[in-house]
C-alpha cells in the first residue's frame, strides 16, 4: 500500500472509435478521501475502480476522472 503525497498523473488512450482520458490527482491528507467523476457510460465500472484505488492507497485526497 502507498501513502498518497501531492501528485498528478494523466494518460490518453486513443482507440479506433473513441478517446479515453484518465486523470488522477492527490493531496496529502490524514485519511482516504476518494472522489470519482466519469461519464455515465462507465458508471457500472465505478465501484470496481474505487476498490482498486482504495486497495493501493492508504490515505490522501484523491480525485479520479
mmCIF file of the N, C-alpha and C atoms, coordinates in Angstrom:
data_MODEL
# 
_entry.id   MODEL 
# 
loop_
_atom_site.group_PDB 
_atom_site.id 
_atom_site.type_symbol 
_atom_site.label_atom_id 
_atom_site.label_alt_id 
_atom_site.label_comp_id 
_atom_site.label_asym_id 
_atom_site.label_entity_id 
_atom_site.label_seq_id 
_atom_site.pdbx_PDB_ins_code 
_atom_site.Cartn_x 
_atom_site.Cartn_y 
_atom_site.Cartn_z 
_atom_site.occupancy 
_atom_site.B_iso_or_equiv 
_atom_site.pdbx_formal_charge 
_atom_site.auth_seq_id 
_atom_site.auth_comp_id 
_atom_site.auth_asym_id 
_atom_site.auth_atom_id 
_atom_site.pdbx_PDB_model_num 
ATOM 1   N N  . UNK A 1 1  ? 0.837   -1.181 0.000   1.00 0.00 ? 1  UNK A N  1 
ATOM 2   C CA . UNK A 1 1  ? 0.000   0.000  0.000   1.00 0.00 ? 1  UNK A CA 1 
ATOM 3   C C  . UNK A 1 1  ? 0.882   1.244  0.000   1.00 0.00 ? 1  UNK A C  1 
ATOM 4   N N  . UNK A 1 2  ? 0.359   2.294  -0.579  1.00 0.00 ? 2  UNK A N  1 
ATOM 5   C CA . UNK A 1 2  ? 1.105   3.534  -0.749  1.00 0.00 ? 2  UNK A CA 1 
ATOM 6   C C  . UNK A 1 2  ? 0.413   4.656  0.012   1.00 0.00 ? 2  UNK A C  1 
ATOM 7   N N  . UNK A 1 3  ? 1.194   5.485  0.694   1.00 0.00 ? 3  UNK A N  1 
ATOM 8   C CA . UNK A 1 3  ? 0.653   6.691  1.304   1.00 0.00 ? 3  UNK A CA 1 
ATOM 9   C C  . UNK A 1 3  ? 0.716   7.789  0.253   1.00 0.00 ? 3  UNK A C  1 
ATOM 10  N N  . UNK A 1 4  ? -0.418  8.390  -0.042  1.00 0.00 ? 4  UNK A N  1 
ATOM 11  C CA . UNK A 1 4  ? -0.502  9.384  -1.098  1.00 0.00 ? 4  UNK A CA 1 
ATOM 12  C C  . UNK A 1 4  ? 0.191   10.685 -0.694  1.00 0.00 ? 4  UNK A C  1 
ATOM 13  N N  . UNK A 1 5  ? 0.950   11.213 -1.590  1.00 0.00 ? 5  UNK A N  1 
ATOM 14  C CA . UNK A 1 5  ? 1.535   12.540 -1.449  1.00 0.00 ? 5  UNK A CA 1 
ATOM 15  C C  . UNK A 1 5  ? 0.918   13.392 -2.560  1.00 0.00 ? 5  UNK A C  1 
ATOM 16  N N  . UNK A 1 6  ? 1.238   14.659 -2.573  1.00 0.00 ? 6  UNK A N  1 
ATOM 17  C CA . UNK A 1 6  ? 0.716   15.528 -3.610  1.00 0.00 ? 6  UNK A CA 1 
ATOM 18  C C  . UNK A 1 6  ? 1.272   15.079 -4.958  1.00 0.00 ? 6  UNK A C  1 
ATOM 19  N N  . UNK A 1 7  ? 0.381   14.898 -5.939  1.00 0.00 ? 7  UNK A N  1 
ATOM 20  C CA . UNK A 1 7  ? 0.826   14.463 -7.255  1.00 0.00 ? 7  UNK A CA 1 
ATOM 21  C C  . UNK A 1 7  ? -0.277  14.556 -8.282  1.00 0.00 ? 7  UNK A C  1 
ATOM 22  N N  . UNK A 1 8  ? 0.096   14.360 -9.548  1.00 0.00 ? 8  UNK A N  1 
ATOM 23  C CA . UNK A 1 8  ? -0.839  14.440 -10.666 1.00 0.00 ? 8  UNK A CA 1 
ATOM 24  C C  . UNK A 1 8  ? -0.359  13.493 -11.751 1.00 0.00 ? 8  UNK A C  1 
ATOM 25  N N  . UNK A 1 9  ? -1.300  12.796 -12.359 1.00 0.00 ? 9  UNK A N  1 
ATOM 26  C CA . UNK A 1 9  ? -0.980  11.941 -13.494 1.00 0.00 ? 9  UNK A CA 1 
ATOM 27  C C  . UNK A 1 9  ? -2.098  11.975 -14.511 1.00 0.00 ? 9  UNK A C  1 
ATOM 28  N N  . UNK A 1 10 ? -1.733  11.870 -15.778 1.00 0.00 ? 10 UNK A N  1 
ATOM 29  C CA . UNK A 1 10 ? -2.733  11.890 -16.844 1.00 0.00 ? 10 UNK A CA 1 
ATOM 30  C C  . UNK A 1 10 ? -2.238  11.002 -17.982 1.00 0.00 ? 10 UNK A C  1 
ATOM 31  N N  . UNK A 1 11 ? -3.183  10.287 -18.580 1.00 0.00 ? 11 UNK A N  1 
ATOM 32  C CA . UNK A 1 11 ? -2.870  9.499  -19.767 1.00 0.00 ? 11 UNK A CA 1 
ATOM 33  C C  . UNK A 1 11 ? -4.064  9.545  -20.714 1.00 0.00 ? 11 UNK A C  1 
ATOM 34  N N  . UNK A 1 12 ? -3.787  9.365  -21.985 1.00 0.00 ? 12 UNK A N  1 
ATOM 35  C CA . UNK A 1 12 ? -4.829  9.359  -23.013 1.00 0.00 ? 12 UNK A CA 1 
ATOM 36  C C  . UNK A 1 12 ? -4.646  8.095  -23.844 1.00 0.00 ? 12 UNK A C  1 
ATOM 37  N N  . UNK A 1 13 ? -5.744  7.367  -24.025 1.00 0.00 ? 13 UNK A N  1 
ATOM 38  C CA . UNK A 1 13 ? -5.743  6.158  -24.835 1.00 0.00 ? 13 UNK A CA 1 
ATOM 39  C C  . UNK A 1 13 ? -6.601  6.416  -26.065 1.00 0.00 ? 13 UNK A C  1 
ATOM 40  N N  . UNK A 1 14 ? -6.013  6.329  -27.250 1.00 0.00 ? 14 UNK A N  1 
ATOM 41  C CA . UNK A 1 14 ? -6.755  6.543  -28.493 1.00 0.00 ? 14 UNK A CA 1 
ATOM 42  C C  . UNK A 1 14 ? -7.119  5.186  -29.080 1.00 0.00 ? 14 UNK A C  1 
ATOM 43  N N  . UNK A 1 15 ? -8.415  4.890  -29.088 1.00 0.00 ? 15 UNK A N  1 
ATOM 44  C CA . UNK A 1 15 ? -8.930  3.663  -29.679 1.00 0.00 ? 15 UNK A CA 1 
ATOM 45  C C  . UNK A 1 15 ? -9.503  3.997  -31.053 1.00 0.00 ? 15 UNK A C  1 
ATOM 46  N N  . UNK A 1 16 ? -9.807  2.998  -31.872 1.00 0.00 ? 16 UNK A N  1 
ATOM 47  C CA . UNK A 1 16 ? -10.344 3.290  -33.206 1.00 0.00 ? 16 UNK A CA 1 
ATOM 48  C C  . UNK A 1 16 ? -11.626 4.144  -33.183 1.00 0.00 ? 16 UNK A C  1 
ATOM 49  N N  . UNK A 1 17 ? -12.493 3.926  -32.192 1.00 0.00 ? 17 UNK A N  1 
ATOM 50  C CA . UNK A 1 17 ? -13.779 4.628  -32.184 1.00 0.00 ? 17 UNK A CA 1 
ATOM 51  C C  . UNK A 1 17 ? -13.952 5.617  -31.047 1.00 0.00 ? 17 UNK A C  1 
ATOM 52  N N  . UNK A 1 18 ? -12.960 5.753  -30.164 1.00 0.00 ? 18 UNK A N  1 
ATOM 53  C CA . UNK A 1 18 ? -13.098 6.677  -29.035 1.00 0.00 ? 18 UNK A CA 1 
ATOM 54  C C  . UNK A 1 18 ? -11.747 7.025  -28.456 1.00 0.00 ? 18 UNK A C  1 
ATOM 55  N N  . UNK A 1 19 ? -11.741 8.091  -27.688 1.00 0.00 ? 19 UNK A N  1 
ATOM 56  C CA . UNK A 1 19 ? -10.537 8.527  -26.978 1.00 0.00 ? 19 UNK A CA 1 
ATOM 57  C C  . UNK A 1 19 ? -10.865 8.538  -25.490 1.00 0.00 ? 19 UNK A C  1 
ATOM 58  N N  . UNK A 1 20 ? -10.044 7.888  -24.676 1.00 0.00 ? 20 UNK A N  1 
ATOM 59  C CA . UNK A 1 20 ? -10.272 7.818  -23.231 1.00 0.00 ? 20 UNK A CA 1 
ATOM 60  C C  . UNK A 1 20 ? -9.140  8.579  -22.532 1.00 0.00 ? 20 UNK A C  1 
ATOM 61  N N  . UNK A 1 21 ? -9.509  9.566  -21.716 1.00 0.00 ? 21 UNK A N  1 
ATOM 62  C CA . UNK A 1 21 ? -8.550  10.341 -20.927 1.00 0.00 ? 21 UNK A CA 1 
ATOM 63  C C  . UNK A 1 21 ? -8.749  9.998  -19.456 1.00 0.00 ? 21 UNK A C  1 
ATOM 64  N N  . UNK A 1 22 ? -7.662  9.735  -18.758 1.00 0.00 ? 22 UNK A N  1 
ATOM 65  C CA . UNK A 1 22 ? -7.713  9.412  -17.336 1.00 0.00 ? 22 UNK A CA 1 
ATOM 66  C C  . UNK A 1 22 ? -6.788  10.373 -16.605 1.00 0.00 ? 22 UNK A C  1 
ATOM 67  N N  . UNK A 1 23 ? -7.311  10.982 -15.533 1.00 0.00 ? 23 UNK A N  1 
ATOM 68  C CA . UNK A 1 23 ? -6.526  11.870 -14.682 1.00 0.00 ? 23 UNK A CA 1 
ATOM 69  C C  . UNK A 1 23 ? -6.671  11.430 -13.234 1.00 0.00 ? 23 UNK A C  1 
ATOM 70  N N  . UNK A 1 24 ? -5.592  11.521 -12.496 1.00 0.00 ? 24 UNK A N  1 
ATOM 71  C CA . UNK A 1 24 ? -5.647  11.273 -11.058 1.00 0.00 ? 24 UNK A CA 1 
ATOM 72  C C  . UNK A 1 24 ? -4.811  12.352 -10.375 1.00 0.00 ? 24 UNK A C  1 
ATOM 73  N N  . UNK A 1 25 ? -5.405  12.947 -9.355  1.00 0.00 ? 25 UNK A N  1 
ATOM 74  C CA . UNK A 1 25 ? -4.736  13.992 -8.580  1.00 0.00 ? 25 UNK A CA 1 
ATOM 75  C C  . UNK A 1 25 ? -4.775  13.570 -7.123  1.00 0.00 ? 25 UNK A C  1 
ATOM 76  N N  . UNK A 1 26 ? -3.708  13.852 -6.394  1.00 0.00 ? 26 UNK A N  1 
ATOM 77  C CA . UNK A 1 26 ? -3.702  13.511 -4.974  1.00 0.00 ? 26 UNK A CA 1 
ATOM 78  C C  . UNK A 1 26 ? -3.097  14.644 -4.160  1.00 0.00 ? 26 UNK A C  1 
ATOM 79  N N  . UNK A 1 27 ? -3.635  14.816 -2.975  1.00 0.00 ? 27 UNK A N  1 
ATOM 80  C CA . UNK A 1 27 ? -3.114  15.751 -1.989  1.00 0.00 ? 27 UNK A CA 1 
ATOM 81  C C  . UNK A 1 27 ? -2.905  14.983 -0.699  1.00 0.00 ? 27 UNK A C  1 
ATOM 82  N N  . UNK A 1 28 ? -1.881  15.335 0.041   1.00 0.00 ? 28 UNK A N  1 
ATOM 83  C CA . UNK A 1 28 ? -1.613  14.676 1.301   1.00 0.00 ? 28 UNK A CA 1 
ATOM 84  C C  . UNK A 1 28 ? -2.771  14.932 2.270   1.00 0.00 ? 28 UNK A C  1 
ATOM 85  N N  . UNK A 1 29 ? -3.226  13.917 2.949   1.00 0.00 ? 29 UNK A N  1 
ATOM 86  C CA . UNK A 1 29 ? -4.337  14.013 3.887   1.00 0.00 ? 29 UNK A CA 1 
ATOM 87  C C  . UNK A 1 29 ? -4.210  12.881 4.904   1.00 0.00 ? 29 UNK A C  1 
ATOM 88  N N  . UNK A 1 30 ? -4.826  13.028 6.073   1.00 0.00 ? 30 UNK A N  1 
ATOM 89  C CA . UNK A 1 30 ? -4.713  12.010 7.122   1.00 0.00 ? 30 UNK A CA 1 
ATOM 90  C C  . UNK A 1 30 ? -5.556  10.774 6.870   1.00 0.00 ? 30 UNK A C  1 
ATOM 91  N N  . UNK A 1 31 ? -6.580  10.887 6.036   1.00 0.00 ? 31 UNK A N  1 
ATOM 92  C CA . UNK A 1 31 ? -7.435  9.739  5.740   1.00 0.00 ? 31 UNK A CA 1 
ATOM 93  C C  . UNK A 1 31 ? -7.614  9.629  4.230   1.00 0.00 ? 31 UNK A C  1 
ATOM 94  N N  . UNK A 1 32 ? -8.255  8.571  3.792   1.00 0.00 ? 32 UNK A N  1 
ATOM 95  C CA . UNK A 1 32 ? -8.524  8.392  2.369   1.00 0.00 ? 32 UNK A CA 1 
ATOM 96  C C  . UNK A 1 32 ? -9.850  9.058  2.020   1.00 0.00 ? 32 UNK A C  1 
ATOM 97  N N  . UNK A 1 33 ? -9.800  10.019 1.110   1.00 0.00 ? 33 UNK A N  1 
ATOM 98  C CA . UNK A 1 33 ? -10.979 10.728 0.622   1.00 0.00 ? 33 UNK A CA 1 
ATOM 99  C C  . UNK A 1 33 ? -10.945 10.609 -0.896  1.00 0.00 ? 33 UNK A C  1 
ATOM 100 N N  . UNK A 1 34 ? -11.746 9.693  -1.435  1.00 0.00 ? 34 UNK A N  1 
ATOM 101 C CA . UNK A 1 34 ? -11.693 9.350  -2.851  1.00 0.00 ? 34 UNK A CA 1 
ATOM 102 C C  . UNK A 1 34 ? -12.916 9.880  -3.580  1.00 0.00 ? 34 UNK A C  1 
ATOM 103 N N  . UNK A 1 35 ? -12.682 10.719 -4.586  1.00 0.00 ? 35 UNK A N  1 
ATOM 104 C CA . UNK A 1 35 ? -13.757 11.265 -5.417  1.00 0.00 ? 35 UNK A CA 1 
ATOM 105 C C  . UNK A 1 35 ? -13.537 10.803 -6.849  1.00 0.00 ? 35 UNK A C  1 
ATOM 106 N N  . UNK A 1 36 ? -14.610 10.308 -7.477  1.00 0.00 ? 36 UNK A N  1 
ATOM 107 C CA . UNK A 1 36 ? -14.514 9.873  -8.870  1.00 0.00 ? 36 UNK A CA 1 
ATOM 108 C C  . UNK A 1 36 ? -15.520 10.631 -9.716  1.00 0.00 ? 36 UNK A C  1 
ATOM 109 N N  . UNK A 1 37 ? -15.123 10.921 -10.941 1.00 0.00 ? 37 UNK A N  1 
ATOM 110 C CA . UNK A 1 37 ? -16.022 11.510 -11.939 1.00 0.00 ? 37 UNK A CA 1 
ATOM 111 C C  . UNK A 1 37 ? -15.783 10.774 -13.240 1.00 0.00 ? 37 UNK A C  1 
ATOM 112 N N  . UNK A 1 38 ? -16.867 10.311 -13.836 1.00 0.00 ? 38 UNK A N  1 
ATOM 113 C CA . UNK A 1 38 ? -16.732 9.626  -15.118 1.00 0.00 ? 38 UNK A CA 1 
ATOM 114 C C  . UNK A 1 38 ? -18.060 9.696  -15.867 1.00 0.00 ? 38 UNK A C  1 
ATOM 115 N N  . UNK A 1 39 ? -18.010 9.543  -17.185 1.00 0.00 ? 39 UNK A N  1 
ATOM 116 C CA . UNK A 1 39 ? -19.251 9.549  -17.967 1.00 0.00 ? 39 UNK A CA 1 
ATOM 117 C C  . UNK A 1 39 ? -20.193 8.436  -17.520 1.00 0.00 ? 39 UNK A C  1 
ATOM 118 N N  . UNK A 1 40 ? -21.482 8.680  -17.643 1.00 0.00 ? 40 UNK A N  1 
ATOM 119 C CA . UNK A 1 40 ? -22.484 7.698  -17.214 1.00 0.00 ? 40 UNK A CA 1 
ATOM 120 C C  . UNK A 1 40 ? -22.315 6.348  -17.920 1.00 0.00 ? 40 UNK A C  1 
ATOM 121 N N  . UNK A 1 41 ? -21.736 6.348  -19.086 1.00 0.00 ? 41 UNK A N  1 
ATOM 122 C CA . UNK A 1 41 ? -21.491 5.110  -19.832 1.00 0.00 ? 41 UNK A CA 1 
ATOM 123 C C  . UNK A 1 41 ? -20.613 4.140  -19.035 1.00 0.00 ? 41 UNK A C  1 
ATOM 124 N N  . UNK A 1 42 ? -19.730 4.673  -18.190 1.00 0.00 ? 42 UNK A N  1 
ATOM 125 C CA . UNK A 1 42 ? -18.799 3.842  -17.423 1.00 0.00 ? 42 UNK A CA 1 
ATOM 126 C C  . UNK A 1 42 ? -19.166 3.718  -15.954 1.00 0.00 ? 42 UNK A C  1 
ATOM 127 N N  . UNK A 1 43 ? -20.319 4.170  -15.543 1.00 0.00 ? 43 UNK A N  1 
ATOM 128 C CA . UNK A 1 43 ? -20.727 4.129  -14.131 1.00 0.00 ? 43 UNK A CA 1 
ATOM 129 C C  . UNK A 1 43 ? -20.738 2.722  -13.556 1.00 0.00 ? 43 UNK A C  1 
ATOM 130 N N  . UNK A 1 44 ? -21.035 1.729  -14.369 1.00 0.00 ? 44 UNK A N  1 
ATOM 131 C CA . UNK A 1 44 ? -21.062 0.354  -13.864 1.00 0.00 ? 44 UNK A CA 1 
ATOM 132 C C  . UNK A 1 44 ? -19.677 -0.112 -13.418 1.00 0.00 ? 44 UNK A C  1 
ATOM 133 N N  . UNK A 1 45 ? -18.632 0.525  -13.898 1.00 0.00 ? 45 UNK A N  1 
ATOM 134 C CA . UNK A 1 45 ? -17.260 0.180  -13.521 1.00 0.00 ? 45 UNK A CA 1 
ATOM 135 C C  . UNK A 1 45 ? -16.762 0.993  -12.322 1.00 0.00 ? 45 UNK A C  1 
ATOM 136 N N  . UNK A 1 46 ? -17.535 1.992  -11.876 1.00 0.00 ? 46 UNK A N  1 
ATOM 137 C CA . UNK A 1 46 ? -17.069 2.909  -10.843 1.00 0.00 ? 46 UNK A CA 1 
ATOM 138 C C  . UNK A 1 46 ? -16.698 2.197  -9.540  1.00 0.00 ? 46 UNK A C  1 
ATOM 139 N N  . UNK A 1 47 ? -17.525 1.303  -9.053  1.00 0.00 ? 47 UNK A N  1 
ATOM 140 C CA . UNK A 1 47 ? -17.253 0.606  -7.800  1.00 0.00 ? 47 UNK A CA 1 
ATOM 141 C C  . UNK A 1 47 ? -15.953 -0.202 -7.898  1.00 0.00 ? 47 UNK A C  1 
ATOM 142 N N  . UNK A 1 48 ? -15.758 -0.884 -9.003  1.00 0.00 ? 48 UNK A N  1 
ATOM 143 C CA . UNK A 1 48 ? -14.541 -1.666 -9.224  1.00 0.00 ? 48 UNK A CA 1 
ATOM 144 C C  . UNK A 1 48 ? -13.306 -0.751 -9.222  1.00 0.00 ? 48 UNK A C  1 
ATOM 145 N N  . UNK A 1 49 ? -13.386 0.379  -9.893  1.00 0.00 ? 49 UNK A N  1 
ATOM 146 C CA . UNK A 1 49 ? -12.267 1.327  -9.958  1.00 0.00 ? 49 UNK A CA 1 
ATOM 147 C C  . UNK A 1 49 ? -11.974 1.893  -8.573  1.00 0.00 ? 49 UNK A C  1 
ATOM 148 N N  . UNK A 1 50 ? -13.015 2.265  -7.843  1.00 0.00 ? 50 UNK A N  1 
ATOM 149 C CA . UNK A 1 50 ? -12.840 2.809  -6.484  1.00 0.00 ? 50 UNK A CA 1 
ATOM 150 C C  . UNK A 1 50 ? -12.149 1.792  -5.577  1.00 0.00 ? 50 UNK A C  1 
ATOM 151 N N  . UNK A 1 51 ? -12.551 0.526  -5.663  1.00 0.00 ? 51 UNK A N  1 
ATOM 152 C CA . UNK A 1 51 ? -11.944 -0.517 -4.835  1.00 0.00 ? 51 UNK A CA 1 
ATOM 153 C C  . UNK A 1 51 ? -10.473 -0.712 -5.186  1.00 0.00 ? 51 UNK A C  1 
ATOM 154 N N  . UNK A 1 52 ? -10.138 -0.676 -6.462  1.00 0.00 ? 52 UNK A N  1 
ATOM 155 C CA . UNK A 1 52 ? -8.737  -0.858 -6.877  1.00 0.00 ? 52 UNK A CA 1 
ATOM 156 C C  . UNK A 1 52 ? -7.866  0.288  -6.373  1.00 0.00 ? 52 UNK A C  1 
ATOM 157 N N  . UNK A 1 53 ? -8.376  1.513  -6.467  1.00 0.00 ? 53 UNK A N  1 
ATOM 158 C CA . UNK A 1 53 ? -7.615  2.661  -5.966  1.00 0.00 ? 53 UNK A CA 1 
ATOM 159 C C  . UNK A 1 53 ? -7.455  2.555  -4.453  1.00 0.00 ? 53 UNK A C  1 
ATOM 160 N N  . UNK A 1 54 ? -8.547  2.263  -3.740  1.00 0.00 ? 54 UNK A N  1 
ATOM 161 C CA . UNK A 1 54 ? -8.513  2.171  -2.277  1.00 0.00 ? 54 UNK A CA 1 
ATOM 162 C C  . UNK A 1 54 ? -7.596  1.039  -1.803  1.00 0.00 ? 54 UNK A C  1 
ATOM 163 N N  . UNK A 1 55 ? -7.454  -0.026 -2.573  1.00 0.00 ? 55 UNK A N  1 
ATOM 164 C CA . UNK A 1 55 ? -6.565  -1.129 -2.202  1.00 0.00 ? 55 UNK A CA 1 
ATOM 165 C C  . UNK A 1 55 ? -5.095  -0.743 -2.313  1.00 0.00 ? 55 UNK A C  1 
ATOM 166 N N  . UNK A 1 56 ? -4.784  0.239  -3.149  1.00 0.00 ? 56 UNK A N  1 
ATOM 167 C CA . UNK A 1 56 ? -3.400  0.644  -3.365  1.00 0.00 ? 56 UNK A CA 1 
ATOM 168 C C  . UNK A 1 56 ? -2.973  1.826  -2.499  1.00 0.00 ? 56 UNK A C  1 
ATOM 169 N N  . UNK A 1 57 ? -3.916  2.659  -2.085  1.00 0.00 ? 57 UNK A N  1 
ATOM 170 C CA . UNK A 1 57 ? -3.588  3.882  -1.345  1.00 0.00 ? 57 UNK A CA 1 
ATOM 171 C C  . UNK A 1 57 ? -4.099  3.805  0.085   1.00 0.00 ? 57 UNK A C  1 
ATOM 172 N N  . UNK A 1 58 ? -3.288  4.220  1.032   1.00 0.00 ? 58 UNK A N  1 
ATOM 173 C CA . UNK A 1 58 ? -3.680  4.216  2.446   1.00 0.00 ? 58 UNK A CA 1 
ATOM 174 C C  . UNK A 1 58 ? -4.437  5.492  2.802   1.00 0.00 ? 58 UNK A C  1 
ATOM 175 N N  . UNK A 1 59 ? -3.929  6.617  2.308   1.00 0.00 ? 59 UNK A N  1 
ATOM 176 C CA . UNK A 1 59 ? -4.535  7.880  2.667   1.00 0.00 ? 59 UNK A CA 1 
ATOM 177 C C  . UNK A 1 59 ? -4.273  8.920  1.591   1.00 0.00 ? 59 UNK A C  1 
ATOM 178 N N  . UNK A 1 60 ? -4.996  10.024 1.660   1.00 0.00 ? 60 UNK A N  1 
ATOM 179 C CA . UNK A 1 60 ? -4.841  11.127 0.731   1.00 0.00 ? 60 UNK A CA 1 
ATOM 180 C C  . UNK A 1 60 ? -6.186  11.558 0.189   1.00 0.00 ? 60 UNK A C  1 
ATOM 181 N N  . UNK A 1 61 ? -6.235  12.770 -0.324  1.00 0.00 ? 61 UNK A N  1 
ATOM 182 C CA . UNK A 1 61 ? -7.441  13.272 -1.002  1.00 0.00 ? 61 UNK A CA 1 
ATOM 183 C C  . UNK A 1 61 ? -7.193  13.003 -2.485  1.00 0.00 ? 61 UNK A C  1 
ATOM 184 N N  . UNK A 1 62 ? -7.955  12.077 -3.037  1.00 0.00 ? 62 UNK A N  1 
ATOM 185 C CA . UNK A 1 62 ? -7.745  11.589 -4.395  1.00 0.00 ? 62 UNK A CA 1 
ATOM 186 C C  . UNK A 1 62 ? -8.926  11.991 -5.271  1.00 0.00 ? 62 UNK A C  1 
ATOM 187 N N  . UNK A 1 63 ? -8.625  12.615 -6.404  1.00 0.00 ? 63 UNK A N  1 
ATOM 188 C CA . UNK A 1 63 ? -9.625  12.919 -7.430  1.00 0.00 ? 63 UNK A CA 1 
ATOM 189 C C  . UNK A 1 63 ? -9.276  12.105 -8.669  1.00 0.00 ? 63 UNK A C  1 
ATOM 190 N N  . UNK A 1 64 ? -10.216 11.278 -9.103  1.00 0.00 ? 64 UNK A N  1 
ATOM 191 C CA . UNK A 1 64 ? -10.026 10.415 -10.270 1.00 0.00 ? 64 UNK A CA 1 
ATOM 192 C C  . UNK A 1 64 ? -11.112 10.756 -11.287 1.00 0.00 ? 64 UNK A C  1 
ATOM 193 N N  . UNK A 1 65 ? -10.682 11.050 -12.500 1.00 0.00 ? 65 UNK A N  1 
ATOM 194 C CA . UNK A 1 65 ? -11.672 11.311 -13.564 1.00 0.00 ? 65 UNK A CA 1 
ATOM 195 C C  . UNK A 1 65 ? -11.209 10.695 -14.862 1.00 0.00 ? 65 UNK A C  1 
# 
